[in-house]
């Protein structure tokens, strides 16, 4: 599953692409899917902007987010003022 944008498009927009381990020092982490269990150790108070469907996962993700003091923003809940529906901010 992809995000709909190529790696080149992200790079051209100024993003730094890296594996999960490289994102541990980033303030904002963009992902297509919520953190996987192998990535929990990298949560350190960042601001991940991703799909978070916490009702469909085990409690360990919620506990990892709380324990790391991470502010998680679920992009499926962000409402566009222009479109009046869920979507990326304008």
FENLIN-V618153 format. One record per run of one state. SS is the DSSP state (2 for helix, 1 for strand, 0 for the rest). FROM is the first residue (numbers start at 0). TO is the last residue. Records with the same first field share a line. If there is no record, write none. Layout:
BEGIN
SS=FROM-TO + FROM-TO
END
This chain:
BEGIN
0=0-5 + 12-18 + 25-26 + 30-35 + 42-45 + 50-52 + 56-57 + 67-71 + 77-77 + 80-83 + 86-89
2=6-11 + 19-24 + 36-41 + 53-55 + 58-66 + 74-76
1=27-29 + 46-49 + 72-73 + 78-79 + 84-85
END
